[in-house]
Structure formats: C-alpha cells, structure tokens
Amino acid sequence: MTSSSASATRDQVFISYSHADRRWLDRLLQHLRPLIREGHIQVFSDQNIEPGTVWRVQIQAALDSTRVAILLISPAFLASDFIVDQELPPLLAGAASKGTTIIPVIVASSLFEMTPSLSRFQAANPPSRPLSSMRASEVDKVLANLARAVYQIISQGN
C-alpha cells in the first residue's frame, strides 16, 4: 500500500477508525489483503500516509476517490472530533451524491444507534453484537463476509 490514489484498475476503500482501535484495523486489513493483492481494491487508511507528506491533502484525495467507506465504530470513533468534522462529512456527502457505500462495523458498544447520520447505514454486524464481544472465529466470519461484500460492491461497479 504505497500509493494513496485510486487507479483505473482498482477501486478505493477508505477505512475510518480511531487510533484507539488500531487492532481492529489490523484484523480488517488481513481479510482485505487478498483483494488488494489481486488488484481488485486499493485501501486507504492513515497508515498509508508517508512521513513528510501533506497528510490532510492525502486524506482529502482518498476521500474524493472513495467507492466504499468502512467505519470502525466504537466510543473512541464517535468521540473523535477529527473523524466527525473532517472524515464523515465528505463520506456522507459522497453517499448522497455519488453513491459511496458506507459500511459501519461495530467494534465496541457505543451510541451508534443514537447517531442518525451513521445508524441509517446497515452495519456489517448488529450493534448488539460488537466485535469486541465475539470469539475470534466469529470476528473472522464477520470480517470475511465484509471483505466479500466489498468485493461484490466493487465488482458491480465495473
């Protein structure tokens, strides 16, 4: 993942998460890696930003080219001013204007259901069953199904 811009052969998947939830990003990336390797998608998270670059410009470019946005929802996610003020508005606008698919993944119990701008999107798992309360095998099933869903969304657009 050295490039942050979408190419003609790959579609952008933007992952929005709180740094407090980094372990969930790592788990998700494991499941997306075969799609990345095969050239079906390009994934952007803040982990793609290289030292010395203008990070806000890179994030904005990724937001502009996003086809699918995966939101790793937790109390830390919902509490993040940067996520709420900088990442969510363009993602939600993209959903309304250009059909960006928003997929919440409930990683920890939170006030997701009380956040109408997000809870209107179907989550990958029920809010009553956050990943943090699941056994490892159940987490893998949710994340594998999510990766399959991302592939289907991207495939339908090509």
LUMZA-203617 format. One record per residue: residue number from 1; x, y, z of N, C-alpha, C in turn; residue in one letter. Coordinates in Angstrom, 3 decimals, padded with zeros to 6 digits, always signed. Last residue first. Example, Ala and Ser with C-alpha at 12.3 -4.5 7.8 and 13.67 -1.06 7.14 Angstrom:
REM LUMZA-203617
  num       n_x       n_y       n_z      ca_x      ca_y      ca_z       c_x       c_y       c_z  residuo
    2  +012.850  -002.250  +007.080  +013.670  -001.060  +007.140  +012.900  +000.030  +007.870        s
    1  +013.190  -005.690  +007.800  +012.300  -004.500  +007.800  +013.200  -003.300  +007.800        a
END
This chain:
REM LUMZA-203617
  num       n_x       n_y       n_z      ca_x      ca_y      ca_z       c_x       c_y       c_z  residuo
  158  -017.966  -002.233  -011.930  -017.034  -002.358  -013.077  -017.693  -002.991  -014.266        n
  157  -019.746  -002.313  -009.853  -019.453  -001.022  -010.442  -018.575  -001.090  -011.668        g
  156  -019.739  -004.905  -008.974  -020.957  -004.400  -009.597  -020.722  -003.076  -010.311        q
  155  -017.234  -005.065  -007.730  -017.483  -005.818  -008.966  -018.709  -005.304  -009.706        s
  154  -017.641  -003.545  -005.410  -016.668  -003.093  -006.414  -016.940  -003.774  -007.758        i
  153  -019.541  -005.176  -004.131  -019.830  -003.772  -004.426  -018.923  -003.262  -005.530        i
  152  -018.091  -007.585  -003.865  -019.325  -007.529  -004.651  -019.676  -006.110  -005.045        q
  151  -015.976  -006.749  -002.155  -015.687  -007.266  -003.486  -016.936  -007.195  -004.386        y
  150  -017.485  -006.101  +000.122  -016.701  -005.064  -000.559  -016.398  -005.503  -001.984        v
  149  -018.442  -008.661  +000.758  -019.377  -007.597  +000.401  -018.666  -006.465  -000.339        a
  148  -016.045  -009.959  +001.425  -016.850  -010.440  +000.295  -017.821  -009.354  -000.187        r
  147  -015.374  -008.459  +003.696  -014.478  -008.444  +002.533  -015.223  -008.926  +001.282        a
  146  -017.548  -009.231  +005.333  -017.369  -007.835  +004.947  -016.477  -007.731  +003.710        l
  145  -016.982  -011.920  +005.688  -018.213  -011.533  +004.989  -018.149  -010.077  +004.533        n
  144  -014.623  -011.595  +007.150  -014.577  -012.275  +005.849  -015.822  -011.931  +005.035        a
  143  -015.658  -010.354  +009.449  -014.712  -009.625  +008.600  -014.561  -010.272  +007.226        l
  142  -017.359  -012.369  +010.483  -017.889  -011.044  +010.161  -016.956  -010.322  +009.187        v
  141  -015.450  -014.437  +010.837  -016.602  -014.635  +009.954  -017.189  -013.292  +009.534        k
  140  -013.697  -013.324  +012.715  -013.201  -013.657  +011.371  -014.351  -013.844  +010.387        d
  139  -015.458  -013.189  +014.888  -014.902  -011.957  +014.321  -014.421  -012.220  +012.904        v
  138  -015.813  -015.909  +015.349  -016.966  -015.098  +014.947  -016.505  -013.784  +014.318        e
  137  -013.256  -016.644  +016.139  -013.826  -017.262  +014.938  -015.036  -016.474  +014.432        s
  136  -012.954  -015.151  +018.523  -012.101  -014.877  +017.355  -012.697  -015.446  +016.074        a
  135  -016.138  -014.213  +019.911  -014.976  -015.098  +019.849  -014.220  -014.797  +018.558        r
  134  -017.203  -010.824  +020.655  -017.252  -012.087  +019.917  -015.989  -012.918  +020.120        m
  133  -017.100  -008.311  +021.635  -017.792  -009.305  +022.464  -017.823  -010.686  +021.823        s
  132  -015.886  -006.773  +019.712  -015.185  -006.954  +020.988  -015.842  -007.980  +021.897        s
  131  -017.784  -006.541  +017.702  -016.672  -007.474  +017.526  -015.979  -007.771  +018.846        l
  130  -021.114  -006.361  +019.122  -019.852  -005.761  +018.662  -018.752  -006.809  +018.556        p
  129  -024.076  -006.866  +018.931  -023.013  -007.879  +018.871  -021.716  -007.257  +018.346        r
  128  -025.807  -004.776  +018.750  -025.882  -005.572  +019.977  -024.812  -006.665  +020.037        s
  127  -025.400  -003.889  +016.168  -024.853  -003.104  +017.278  -024.880  -003.860  +018.604        p
  126  -024.586  -006.627  +013.963  -025.561  -005.888  +014.765  -024.888  -005.079  +015.880        p
  125  -022.312  -005.921  +011.266  -022.737  -006.756  +012.389  -023.711  -005.947  +013.235        n
  124  -022.175  -004.058  +009.310  -021.704  -005.403  +008.989  -022.097  -006.404  +010.065        a
  123  -025.115  -001.951  +009.204  -023.795  -002.320  +009.723  -023.451  -003.752  +009.308        a
  122  -026.719  +000.180  +007.027  -026.682  -001.187  +007.546  -025.261  -001.535  +007.972        q
  121  -027.188  +003.527  +008.005  -026.486  +002.579  +007.145  -026.455  +001.209  +007.810        f
  120  -028.257  +004.978  +010.015  -029.138  +004.710  +008.868  -028.496  +003.731  +007.891        r
  119  -026.289  +005.534  +011.811  -027.091  +004.339  +012.059  -028.083  +004.049  +010.940        s
  118  -025.189  +008.013  +010.986  -024.475  +006.753  +010.753  -025.374  +005.537  +010.856        l
  117  -027.010  +009.970  +011.566  -026.247  +010.107  +010.326  -025.493  +008.828  +009.979        s
  116  -027.985  +009.245  +014.150  -028.776  +009.003  +012.937  -027.987  +009.094  +011.630        p
  115  -026.932  +007.835  +016.734  -026.240  +008.712  +015.796  -026.893  +008.525  +014.422        t
  114  -027.804  +005.907  +018.360  -028.281  +007.255  +018.648  -027.591  +008.302  +017.774        m
  113  -026.450  +003.653  +017.648  -027.881  +003.708  +017.326  -028.462  +005.104  +017.540        e
  112  -023.882  +004.266  +018.744  -024.097  +004.186  +017.295  -025.574  +004.369  +016.949        f
  111  -022.775  +004.520  +021.263  -024.054  +005.170  +020.985  -024.329  +005.244  +019.488        l
  110  -021.363  +001.231  +021.758  -021.291  +002.688  +021.697  -022.696  +003.239  +021.510        s
  109  -019.268  -001.595  +021.913  -020.552  -000.985  +022.261  -020.389  +000.531  +022.339        s
  108  -017.057  -001.982  +019.127  -017.296  -001.934  +020.571  -018.643  -001.273  +020.810        a
  107  -017.252  -002.251  +016.400  -016.145  -002.940  +017.068  -016.299  -002.945  +018.581        v
  106  -019.297  -002.498  +013.835  -019.404  -002.168  +015.253  -018.314  -002.949  +015.992        i
  105  -018.851  -000.970  +010.900  -018.503  -002.210  +011.580  -018.462  -001.856  +013.058        v
  104  -020.698  +000.543  +008.271  -020.237  +000.562  +009.655  -019.915  -000.856  +010.129        p
  103  -020.168  +001.399  +005.129  -020.381  +000.171  +005.887  -019.825  +000.344  +007.298        i
  102  -021.346  +003.177  +002.437  -020.861  +003.326  +003.810  -021.193  +002.041  +004.563        i
  101  -020.618  +003.772  -000.888  -021.216  +002.825  +000.052  -020.544  +002.987  +001.409        t
  100  -021.344  +006.555  -002.849  -020.353  +005.910  -001.989  -021.081  +004.995  -001.007        t
   99  -023.023  +007.930  -004.639  -023.250  +006.527  -004.350  -022.167  +005.808  -003.579        g
   98  -022.785  +010.620  -004.942  -022.149  +009.755  -005.947  -022.209  +008.271  -005.613        k
   97  -024.387  +011.930  -002.969  -024.253  +012.478  -004.321  -023.671  +011.521  -005.357        s
   96  -024.521  +010.483  -000.547  -025.714  +011.148  -001.068  -025.581  +011.517  -002.541        a
   95  -021.926  +009.574  -000.217  -023.016  +008.602  -000.206  -024.266  +009.205  -000.840        a
   94  -020.592  +012.022  -000.161  -020.349  +011.087  -001.256  -021.430  +010.027  -001.346        g
   93  -021.518  +012.983  +002.277  -021.866  +013.712  +001.049  -021.663  +012.811  -000.166        a
   92  -020.274  +011.114  +003.933  -021.732  +011.168  +003.889  -022.223  +011.924  +002.652        l
   91  -017.592  +011.809  +003.392  -018.080  +010.446  +003.139  -019.599  +010.429  +003.029        l
   90  -017.405  +014.503  +004.189  -017.250  +014.158  +002.773  -017.724  +012.736  +002.442        p
   89  -018.136  +014.131  +007.069  -018.899  +014.976  +006.138  -018.659  +014.642  +004.662        p
   88  -016.134  +012.246  +008.195  -017.527  +011.878  +007.955  -018.262  +012.802  +006.989        l
   87  -013.642  +013.674  +008.353  -013.815  +012.483  +007.520  -015.277  +012.197  +007.191        e
   86  -013.904  +016.057  +009.938  -013.117  +016.038  +008.708  -013.398  +014.846  +007.786        q
   85  -015.599  +015.771  +012.200  -015.539  +017.048  +011.483  -014.864  +016.964  +010.121        d
   84  -015.359  +013.100  +013.068  -016.685  +013.710  +012.931  -016.645  +014.970  +012.070        v
   83  -012.538  +012.745  +013.110  -013.403  +011.875  +012.307  -014.729  +012.575  +012.024        i
   82  -011.804  +014.822  +014.885  -011.264  +014.768  +013.526  -012.154  +013.918  +012.633        f
   81  -013.143  +014.197  +017.257  -013.511  +015.411  +016.532  -012.992  +015.363  +015.101        d
   80  -014.178  +011.136  +018.391  -013.104  +011.803  +017.655  -013.612  +013.016  +016.880        s
   79  -016.238  +009.718  +019.490  -015.716  +010.851  +020.261  -014.679  +011.668  +019.499        a
   78  -016.651  +007.609  +017.760  -017.707  +008.616  +017.878  -017.243  +009.852  +018.644        l
   77  -014.228  +006.221  +018.273  -014.565  +006.704  +016.926  -015.566  +007.847  +017.027        f
   76  -014.535  +005.546  +020.975  -013.420  +006.418  +020.572  -013.659  +007.007  +019.187        a
   75  -016.745  +003.783  +020.885  -016.861  +005.068  +021.584  -015.746  +006.044  +021.166        p
   74  -016.755  +002.700  +017.412  -016.506  +002.463  +018.839  -016.765  +003.788  +019.555        s
   73  -016.619  +001.459  +014.161  -017.378  +002.220  +015.147  -017.092  +001.750  +016.571        i
   72  -015.008  +001.885  +011.442  -014.826  +001.019  +012.606  -015.370  +001.760  +013.824        l
   71  -016.325  +002.044  +008.323  -016.204  +002.820  +009.554  -016.111  +001.854  +010.722        l
   70  -015.408  +002.061  +005.040  -015.627  +001.178  +006.179  -015.344  +001.988  +007.429        i
   69  -016.630  +003.071  +001.998  -016.044  +003.543  +003.246  -016.427  +002.563  +004.349        a
   68  -016.050  +002.799  -001.415  -016.584  +002.123  -000.234  -015.860  +002.693  +000.979        v
   67  -014.940  +004.683  -003.095  -016.134  +003.956  -003.548  -016.849  +003.313  -002.373        r
   66  -013.150  +007.704  -002.968  -013.674  +006.547  -002.246  -014.936  +005.994  -002.892        t
   65  -011.897  +009.970  -003.806  -011.914  +008.819  -004.725  -012.503  +007.557  -004.098        s
   64  -012.052  +011.806  -001.732  -012.647  +012.162  -003.021  -012.778  +010.959  -003.956        d
   63  -010.532  +010.552  +000.248  -011.973  +010.728  +000.453  -012.677  +011.010  -000.869        l
   62  -007.988  +010.815  -000.928  -008.564  +009.487  -000.721  -010.079  +009.579  -000.524        a
   61  -007.707  +013.588  -000.834  -007.669  +012.898  -002.128  -008.287  +011.509  -002.016        a
   60  -007.773  +013.970  +001.965  -008.825  +014.543  +001.121  -008.862  +013.861  -000.248        q
   59  -005.418  +012.654  +002.730  -006.709  +012.178  +003.224  -007.831  +012.700  +002.332        i
   58  -003.523  +014.255  +001.407  -003.651  +012.830  +001.085  -004.990  +012.275  +001.548        q
   57  -003.957  +016.686  +002.706  -004.161  +016.604  +001.255  -004.334  +015.145  +000.843        v
   56  -003.180  +016.045  +005.289  -004.577  +016.425  +005.039  -004.914  +016.349  +003.551        r
   55  -000.409  +015.500  +004.975  -001.349  +014.438  +005.294  -002.798  +014.803  +005.046        w
   54  +001.971  +016.044  +002.935  +000.902  +016.871  +003.488  -000.278  +015.941  +003.743        v
   53  +004.838  +014.087  +003.936  +003.783  +014.470  +003.003  +002.760  +015.346  +003.710        t
   52  +006.605  +013.293  +005.876  +006.987  +014.414  +005.025  +005.933  +014.835  +004.025        g
   51  +005.852  +009.820  +005.886  +006.451  +010.982  +006.539  +006.846  +012.060  +005.509        p
   50  +002.803  +008.796  +004.249  +004.246  +008.698  +004.448  +004.790  +009.963  +005.098        e
   49  -000.134  +007.161  +004.896  +000.493  +008.480  +004.810  +001.970  +008.369  +005.169        i
   48  -001.333  +004.763  +005.362  -000.740  +004.977  +004.046  +000.052  +006.275  +003.949        n
   47  -002.602  +004.910  +007.773  -001.349  +004.163  +007.747  -000.630  +004.316  +006.410        q
   46  -005.052  +006.007  +007.416  -003.965  +006.935  +007.711  -002.609  +006.227  +007.769        d
   45  -006.009  +004.039  +004.588  -006.205  +004.458  +005.974  -005.060  +005.413  +006.259        s
   44  -007.212  +002.670  +001.673  -006.564  +003.825  +002.275  -006.989  +003.933  +003.729        f
   43  -006.781  +000.106  -000.678  -007.273  +000.510  +000.636  -006.484  +001.708  +001.122        v
   42  -007.954  -000.863  -003.735  -006.864  -000.156  -003.070  -007.439  +000.374  -001.770        q
   41  -008.934  -003.951  -005.276  -009.174  -002.740  -004.500  -007.851  -002.111  -004.081        i
   40  -007.955  -005.907  -006.986  -009.370  -005.544  -007.045  -009.657  -004.225  -006.344        h
   39  -005.402  -006.980  -006.931  -005.625  -005.746  -007.676  -007.076  -005.321  -007.788        g
   38  -004.714  -009.055  -005.357  -005.227  -009.399  -006.686  -005.560  -008.159  -007.517        e
   37  -004.052  -007.672  -003.018  -003.013  -008.385  -003.753  -003.448  -008.696  -005.187        r
   36  -006.604  -006.821  -002.194  -005.558  -005.843  -002.521  -004.515  -006.498  -003.413        i
   35  -007.813  -009.236  -001.669  -008.404  -008.355  -002.688  -007.410  -007.285  -003.134        l
   34  -006.155  -010.225  +000.397  -006.251  -010.941  -000.889  -006.849  -010.076  -002.004        p
   33  -006.591  -008.134  +002.455  -005.311  -008.298  +001.753  -005.406  -009.115  +000.460        r
   32  -008.847  -008.086  +003.973  -008.885  -007.378  +002.695  -007.653  -007.648  +001.837        l
   31  -008.067  -009.445  +006.269  -009.142  -010.005  +005.450  -009.235  -009.341  +004.080        h
   30  -006.101  -007.748  +007.256  -005.770  -009.140  +006.946  -006.814  -009.748  +006.021        q
   29  -007.582  -005.445  +007.777  -006.640  -005.448  +006.654  -006.190  -006.858  +006.277        l
   28  -008.943  -006.222  +010.127  -009.673  -005.994  +008.881  -008.745  -006.066  +007.676        l
   27  -006.795  -006.301  +011.949  -007.581  -007.514  +011.669  -008.323  -007.389  +010.337        r
   26  -005.991  -003.590  +011.902  -005.061  -004.653  +011.503  -005.800  -005.939  +011.148        d
   25  -008.312  -002.375  +012.911  -007.835  -002.054  +011.568  -006.925  -003.168  +011.067        l
   24  -008.253  -003.428  +015.461  -009.344  -003.817  +014.569  -009.009  -003.468  +013.126        w
   23  -006.029  -002.198  +016.549  -006.010  -003.659  +016.407  -007.114  -004.141  +015.473        r
   22  -006.776  +000.530  +016.684  -005.811  +000.083  +015.674  -005.813  -001.433  +015.483        r
   21  -008.448  +002.059  +018.234  -008.963  +000.808  +017.683  -008.043  +000.208  +016.618        d
   20  -007.280  +004.423  +018.789  -007.500  +003.521  +019.923  -007.960  +002.135  +019.462        a
   19  -007.490  +005.771  +016.408  -006.211  +005.116  +016.722  -006.321  +004.174  +017.912        h
   18  -010.588  +005.083  +014.828  -009.854  +005.788  +015.875  -008.544  +005.046  +016.133        s
   17  -011.173  +005.070  +011.279  -011.092  +004.411  +012.585  -010.393  +005.344  +013.566        y
   16  -012.052  +004.373  +008.027  -012.045  +005.405  +009.052  -012.108  +004.708  +010.410        s
   15  -010.844  +003.446  +005.015  -011.140  +002.929  +006.344  -010.964  +004.065  +007.346        i
   14  -011.907  +003.326  +001.735  -011.400  +004.202  +002.782  -011.803  +003.606  +004.120        f
   13  -011.060  +001.955  -001.221  -011.778  +001.640  +000.005  -011.121  +002.480  +001.100        v
   12  -011.087  +002.462  -004.702  -010.679  +002.931  -003.391  -011.637  +002.498  -002.281        q
   11  -010.265  +000.031  -007.131  -011.220  +000.952  -006.543  -010.864  +001.222  -005.092        d
   10  -008.175  -000.346  -010.002  -008.515  -000.639  -008.615  -009.449  +000.431  -008.078        r
    9  -007.586  +000.483  -012.521  -007.888  -000.933  -012.345  -008.286  -001.281  -010.914        t
    8  -007.013  +003.164  -012.423  -008.097  +002.737  -013.296  -008.494  +001.292  -013.050        a
    7  -006.441  +003.949  -008.922  -006.025  +003.782  -010.306  -007.202  +003.279  -011.117        s
    6  -006.454  +006.318  -006.306  -007.089  +005.194  -006.977  -006.594  +005.139  -008.416        a
    5  -003.651  +007.080  -004.241  -004.626  +007.486  -005.240  -005.178  +006.260  -005.945        s
    4  -001.680  +006.341  -002.532  -002.962  +006.690  -001.922  -003.990  +007.126  -002.954        s
    3  +000.645  +003.657  -002.532  +000.018  +004.773  -003.219  -001.328  +005.076  -002.592        s
    2  +001.474  +001.498  -001.113  +002.369  +002.636  -001.169  +001.746  +003.848  -001.829        t
    1  +000.841  -001.183  +000.000  +000.000  +000.000  +000.000  +000.880  +001.238  +000.000        m
END
